[in-house]
Amino acid sequence: MTVHVNITIQPDDTGTFSTYEKTILDALAGTKPFQPASNTPSTAPVAPAKAAKPAAKPEPEPEPEEEDVLGAGVPTLDDAIALATKLVAAGKTSDVKAALAELDCKRVGELKGSQIGQFLEALRA
């Protein structure tokens, strides 16, 4: 059986090969016999492995009490989404749907302009 192997080894920027590359080239050319690494275990003492510390669970960030995300005093769509998400998570989906229905919207993302303030007021009532 014949096996053909193509190997491309390029010199570094200085035009030379590393020691590792020279060893491979010498072995392929037959100029020096290849010496595989020894499988003999090392006699150097091995440090015992340190027990891994359990990863600390990050504490959840407290939700901001303020509904005004941008701090401009004008409620934003982000404010409405944040409050609606909080209420839905608390099991008050019907309150969110009722407030949306009053404004003829099906999703919080559909709220425009003054509807956002009206939506927030309806949910806070």
Backbone bond lengths (Angstrom), bond angles and torsions (degrees), N, CA, C in turn:
res aa  C-N    CA-C-N  psi(-1)  N-CA   C-N-CA  omega(-1)  CA-C   N-CA-C  phi
1 M - - - 1.435 - - 1.524 107.60 -
2 T 1.327 114.83 139.37 1.458 120.76 179.80 1.521 108.83 -115.27
3 V 1.310 114.80 132.96 1.458 120.47 178.52 1.519 107.89 -120.80
4 H 1.315 115.56 129.61 1.463 120.94 177.19 1.519 108.43 -108.94
5 V 1.312 115.40 130.18 1.454 121.29 -179.79 1.512 108.43 -126.08
6 N 1.318 116.57 129.45 1.463 121.38 174.90 1.516 107.81 -106.51
7 I 1.311 116.67 126.16 1.455 122.15 178.84 1.517 107.87 -126.33
8 T 1.317 115.47 132.11 1.462 120.20 176.57 1.516 107.77 -114.94
9 I 1.316 115.60 119.86 1.457 121.35 176.85 1.515 106.24 -123.98
10 Q 1.312 115.72 124.39 1.453 120.15 -178.21 1.520 109.64 -111.06
11 P 1.327 116.07 141.24 1.465 119.07 177.61 1.527 110.09 -69.31
12 D 1.326 115.55 160.32 1.461 119.79 178.04 1.522 110.00 -74.94
13 D 1.317 117.23 -171.54 1.461 121.93 -176.46 1.530 113.47 -60.13
14 T 1.312 117.03 -24.75 1.468 119.86 -178.46 1.521 111.61 -89.69
15 G 1.321 117.61 -1.01 1.460 120.94 178.30 1.508 113.99 85.29
16 T 1.325 117.58 14.90 1.460 120.41 -179.42 1.525 110.07 -118.48
17 F 1.316 114.31 162.79 1.453 121.15 177.58 1.521 109.57 -101.96
18 S 1.333 115.07 151.05 1.461 118.79 176.68 1.528 109.18 -73.06
19 T 1.315 116.43 166.92 1.463 121.57 178.75 1.525 110.12 -59.03
20 Y 1.310 115.80 -40.92 1.463 120.90 179.36 1.532 110.51 -61.85
21 E 1.341 116.81 -45.64 1.462 120.67 179.78 1.529 111.04 -65.69
22 K 1.341 118.21 -38.70 1.457 121.31 177.74 1.524 110.84 -62.59
23 T 1.339 116.28 -39.55 1.463 120.08 178.91 1.524 110.60 -62.31
24 I 1.308 116.44 -41.90 1.467 120.51 179.18 1.524 110.27 -65.62
25 L 1.327 117.05 -45.46 1.465 120.26 179.95 1.526 111.81 -62.70
26 D 1.332 117.51 -42.16 1.464 121.09 178.61 1.530 110.40 -62.83
27 A 1.339 116.66 -41.37 1.464 120.11 -179.29 1.519 110.35 -66.13
28 L 1.329 117.34 -41.07 1.469 120.69 179.68 1.520 111.44 -68.51
29 A 1.322 116.82 -37.82 1.464 120.47 -179.26 1.523 111.73 -77.35
30 G 1.332 116.30 -16.51 1.457 119.95 -179.60 1.510 113.18 81.63
31 T 1.327 117.81 10.58 1.456 119.82 -178.94 1.524 111.95 -77.84
32 K 1.300 117.66 -28.52 1.464 121.88 175.89 1.522 107.23 -137.99
33 P 1.324 116.60 136.23 1.462 117.63 178.22 1.532 110.45 -68.77
34 F 1.308 114.87 143.92 1.469 120.77 -179.93 1.519 109.26 -76.03
35 Q 1.319 116.87 131.33 1.454 122.42 178.92 1.530 108.41 -108.10
36 P 1.326 117.85 102.83 1.466 118.88 178.62 1.519 110.63 -66.77
37 A 1.303 115.64 157.81 1.462 121.13 179.35 1.512 109.20 -63.68
38 S 1.302 115.31 146.65 1.455 121.37 -179.91 1.518 110.04 -71.02
39 N 1.316 117.21 138.70 1.458 122.15 176.86 1.520 110.92 -93.91
40 T 1.329 116.70 8.46 1.452 120.98 -179.86 1.526 108.70 -74.71
41 P 1.320 116.55 133.49 1.465 118.18 179.88 1.520 111.21 -65.49
42 S 1.288 115.46 148.56 1.460 121.91 -179.87 1.518 109.63 -73.00
43 T 1.329 114.75 148.17 1.460 118.96 178.26 1.526 110.86 -93.89
44 A 1.329 116.94 -1.48 1.467 120.31 179.14 1.522 109.15 -70.91
45 P 1.342 116.42 139.75 1.458 118.69 179.69 1.528 111.07 -65.10
46 V 1.305 114.36 142.44 1.456 120.94 -179.77 1.520 108.18 -103.40
47 A 1.316 116.35 128.45 1.462 120.53 179.37 1.525 108.99 -71.21
48 P 1.324 117.20 139.16 1.464 118.84 178.76 1.525 110.43 -64.25
49 A 1.306 114.88 146.25 1.464 120.04 -179.69 1.517 109.75 -69.73
50 K 1.315 115.19 138.31 1.457 119.68 178.37 1.520 108.84 -81.69
51 A 1.304 115.11 140.56 1.460 119.52 177.73 1.523 108.85 -68.60
52 A 1.302 114.92 133.46 1.456 119.84 -179.54 1.518 110.03 -73.46
53 K 1.309 114.38 134.70 1.456 118.74 177.60 1.526 108.23 -79.09
54 P 1.326 116.59 138.47 1.464 117.33 177.55 1.523 110.00 -64.20
55 A 1.292 114.70 140.50 1.457 119.80 -179.08 1.527 109.54 -66.76
56 A 1.294 114.61 132.38 1.461 119.22 179.12 1.522 108.76 -72.64
57 K 1.317 115.48 133.04 1.457 119.40 178.83 1.520 108.43 -75.91
58 P 1.329 115.54 129.56 1.458 116.91 178.45 1.527 109.99 -68.90
59 E 1.317 114.52 137.44 1.452 118.31 179.29 1.517 108.72 -75.21
60 P 1.331 116.37 138.76 1.464 117.85 179.73 1.525 110.19 -64.67
61 E 1.311 114.33 141.57 1.452 119.08 179.99 1.516 109.01 -72.59
62 P 1.317 117.08 136.03 1.457 118.37 178.45 1.518 110.01 -66.47
63 E 1.331 115.57 142.88 1.448 119.46 179.40 1.522 108.66 -72.94
64 P 1.311 116.06 140.81 1.457 118.12 -179.94 1.530 110.78 -65.80
65 E 1.312 114.98 140.95 1.462 120.20 179.48 1.517 110.79 -76.46
66 E 1.312 115.87 -30.77 1.455 119.93 -179.11 1.519 109.72 -76.15
67 E 1.312 116.82 139.70 1.457 121.83 177.56 1.526 111.37 -91.53
68 D 1.311 117.50 -11.42 1.447 122.24 -177.77 1.518 109.24 -88.37
69 V 1.338 117.06 95.52 1.462 122.13 -174.02 1.524 111.57 -63.94
70 L 1.322 117.42 -44.32 1.456 120.26 -176.11 1.516 112.95 -85.13
71 G 1.311 118.40 -12.31 1.453 121.41 178.77 1.516 113.50 74.63
72 A 1.319 117.68 17.16 1.458 120.59 -178.03 1.526 111.93 -93.02
73 G 1.320 118.82 -1.96 1.451 121.14 -178.90 1.514 113.25 86.00
74 V 1.313 117.51 -11.68 1.456 122.17 179.29 1.523 107.67 -105.50
75 P 1.358 116.23 125.18 1.464 117.54 -179.63 1.526 111.02 -64.62
76 T 1.318 115.15 143.09 1.463 121.19 -179.18 1.522 110.40 -113.67
77 L 1.312 115.45 170.06 1.461 120.25 176.51 1.525 109.86 -61.39
78 D 1.332 117.13 -34.96 1.472 120.59 176.96 1.524 111.09 -61.69
79 D 1.335 116.00 -37.40 1.469 119.89 176.87 1.525 110.12 -62.36
80 A 1.323 115.88 -44.98 1.463 121.04 -178.56 1.523 110.92 -64.75
81 I 1.313 116.23 -42.57 1.468 120.29 179.74 1.527 110.26 -64.77
82 A 1.333 116.33 -42.10 1.467 120.08 -179.39 1.520 111.34 -62.29
83 L 1.333 116.79 -45.02 1.461 119.94 -179.49 1.524 111.07 -67.97
84 A 1.335 116.83 -42.61 1.464 120.18 179.45 1.530 110.62 -62.31
85 T 1.302 117.38 -41.63 1.467 121.78 179.08 1.529 110.34 -62.91
86 K 1.319 115.84 -42.36 1.459 120.92 179.51 1.532 110.86 -63.00
87 L 1.316 116.36 -42.71 1.466 120.00 -179.23 1.529 112.04 -69.83
88 V 1.315 117.09 -40.65 1.463 120.36 178.13 1.528 109.77 -62.49
89 A 1.332 116.55 -41.87 1.464 120.57 178.45 1.523 111.34 -63.41
90 A 1.342 116.42 -28.07 1.462 121.21 179.56 1.531 111.70 -87.81
91 G 1.339 116.54 5.51 1.467 120.17 177.46 1.515 114.06 85.18
92 K 1.313 118.13 17.14 1.468 121.44 -178.08 1.525 111.18 -106.88
93 T 1.324 115.77 42.95 1.465 121.54 -179.49 1.520 111.06 -59.53
94 S 1.341 117.36 -38.67 1.468 120.33 -177.82 1.530 111.32 -62.67
95 D 1.335 117.89 -34.48 1.462 120.69 177.52 1.528 111.05 -64.89
96 V 1.326 115.74 -41.53 1.464 120.70 179.78 1.522 109.83 -65.79
97 K 1.343 116.91 -44.71 1.463 120.31 -179.65 1.522 111.04 -64.17
98 A 1.327 117.01 -38.25 1.469 120.50 -179.91 1.528 110.60 -65.73
99 A 1.341 117.01 -42.01 1.460 120.75 179.10 1.529 110.80 -65.35
100 L 1.313 116.80 -37.28 1.467 120.41 177.27 1.521 110.99 -68.16
101 A 1.322 116.39 -41.12 1.464 120.95 -178.99 1.531 110.69 -62.19
102 E 1.341 117.81 -37.65 1.466 121.58 177.83 1.522 111.13 -59.60
103 L 1.310 116.81 -28.68 1.464 121.95 -178.03 1.524 112.36 -101.88
104 D 1.332 116.47 9.03 1.467 123.41 179.15 1.531 111.87 58.34
105 C 1.325 115.47 41.82 1.472 122.02 177.30 1.526 108.77 -124.78
106 K 1.313 115.95 151.98 1.464 120.77 177.70 1.520 111.99 -105.04
107 R 1.330 116.08 -22.70 1.461 120.59 -179.31 1.516 109.34 -132.90
108 V 1.316 116.00 149.88 1.467 121.08 179.43 1.527 110.03 -61.60
109 G 1.323 117.55 -34.80 1.456 121.72 -179.56 1.521 113.48 -64.53
110 E 1.321 117.76 -14.21 1.467 121.22 179.18 1.523 112.57 -84.75
111 L 1.324 118.18 -10.19 1.458 121.65 -177.89 1.521 110.65 -65.82
112 K 1.330 116.31 138.54 1.464 121.77 -179.77 1.521 109.58 -128.90
113 G 1.304 116.64 144.46 1.465 123.71 170.86 1.511 114.96 46.62
114 S 1.342 115.80 -119.86 1.460 121.28 -175.14 1.523 112.67 -68.56
115 Q 1.327 117.37 -17.63 1.475 120.32 177.42 1.530 110.87 -60.61
116 I 1.319 116.56 -31.95 1.466 120.34 -178.32 1.521 110.21 -62.93
117 G 1.340 116.34 -46.91 1.457 120.02 178.43 1.525 111.58 -64.00
118 Q 1.335 116.78 -40.98 1.462 121.07 179.38 1.528 110.37 -63.99
119 F 1.320 116.60 -40.22 1.463 121.71 178.86 1.526 110.33 -62.34
120 L 1.333 116.18 -46.58 1.465 120.31 -179.37 1.530 110.72 -64.69
121 E 1.329 117.28 -41.26 1.457 120.24 178.21 1.533 110.97 -62.05
122 A 1.327 116.86 -41.74 1.470 121.00 -179.57 1.526 110.29 -63.68
123 L 1.310 117.28 -38.16 1.468 119.75 -179.32 1.514 111.80 -74.47
124 R 1.314 118.06 -29.80 1.465 120.60 -179.58 1.523 112.51 -81.87
125 A 1.318 117.01 -15.38 1.482 120.60 -177.89 1.507 112.14 -71.93
